[in-house]
Amino acid sequence: MGMMIVCGYGTAGKAAVSRLEKETSNIVIIDKDEKALAGSAHTSISGDATEEATLKQAGIERASAMIVTAGSDVLNSFVILAAKAINPKISVYTVAERMENIDKLYRAGADYVVQESVIGARELVDGALGYSSGDSRVYLGNGSELHAIKAGKAGRCGDISKDSGTNILGIRKGNKWVPNPGPGVSFSKGDVLYISGTQREIEILKRLVSAL
């Protein structure tokens, strides 16, 4: 595993680093706030991650992946643009504060975007580590859960939603994000479905999209 850079050491950045530490110690952290970096056990750089000099100081030219949690969708976009300009091959993973900005972050050069309030640090880091688990889960309370499920076969949103009772919040088709898909929207094998529902409803949906 190559070097991992984490840009932004706030709540999301710290959660990402905590999970990364279980897999690697080759982590570099960038944050403007020097105080925020205090106590970090990893190489830490106090600076502006949108600036070429800061990114090069962090070693971006030899890094394999970068997680960007700079604090806003605008800042995340600027960091991604700066990073890709130096190292076009680096894999960039980021969060979107607002669902409507997901496509903008992809256009800026992100390889993987998650909606902050939907999935969060776990899926972000799992993506950066190259995991391909078929189901990521977050508990929403009141008996509801949010899952990101990889489809094992093609289908239509309206059909699986009606048959399972779940709500389909969005679909990730490679680098394209489809928010709030209507009942006539189709998905393909390998697409990731973002679903909310009860445990029973989720289990029904899993069977409906299973390849078996």
Rosetta blueprint (number, residue, H / E / L):
1 M L
2 G L
3 M E
4 M E
5 I E
6 V E
7 C E
8 G L
9 Y L
10 G L
11 T H
12 A H
13 G H
14 K H
15 A H
16 A H
17 V H
18 S H
19 R H
20 L H
21 E L
22 K L
23 E L
24 T L
25 S L
26 N L
27 I E
28 V E
29 I E
30 I E
31 D E
32 K L
33 D L
34 E L
35 K H
36 A H
37 L H
38 A L
39 G L
40 S L
41 A L
42 H L
43 T E
44 S E
45 I E
46 S E
47 G L
48 D L
49 A L
50 T L
51 E L
52 E H
53 A H
54 T H
55 L H
56 K H
57 Q H
58 A H
59 G L
60 I H
61 E H
62 R H
63 A E
64 S E
65 A E
66 M E
67 I E
68 V E
69 T L
70 A L
71 G L
72 S L
73 D H
74 V H
75 L H
76 N H
77 S H
78 F H
79 V H
80 I H
81 L H
82 A H
83 A H
84 K H
85 A H
86 I H
87 N L
88 P L
89 K L
90 I L
91 S E
92 V E
93 Y E
94 T E
95 V E
96 A E
97 E L
98 R L
99 M H
100 E H
101 N H
102 I H
103 D H
104 K H
105 L H
106 Y H
107 R H
108 A H
109 G L
110 A L
111 D L
112 Y E
113 V E
114 V E
115 Q E
116 E L
117 S L
118 V L
119 I L
120 G L
121 A H
122 R H
123 E H
124 L H
125 V H
126 D H
127 G H
128 A H
129 L L
130 G L
131 Y L
132 S L
133 S L
134 G L
135 D E
136 S E
137 R E
138 V E
139 Y E
140 L E
141 G E
142 N L
143 G L
144 S E
145 E E
146 L E
147 H E
148 A E
149 I E
150 K E
151 A L
152 G L
153 K L
154 A L
155 G E
156 R E
157 C H
158 G H
159 D H
160 I H
161 S H
162 K H
163 D H
164 S H
165 G L
166 T L
167 N E
168 I E
169 L E
170 G E
171 I E
172 R E
173 K E
174 G L
175 N L
176 K E
177 W E
178 V E
179 P E
180 N L
181 P L
182 G L
183 P L
184 G L
185 V L
186 S E
187 F E
188 S L
189 K L
190 G L
191 D L
192 V E
193 L E
194 Y E
195 I E
196 S E
197 G E
198 T E
199 Q H
200 R H
201 E H
202 I H
203 E H
204 I H
205 L H
206 K H
207 R H
208 L H
209 V H
210 S L
211 A L
212 L L
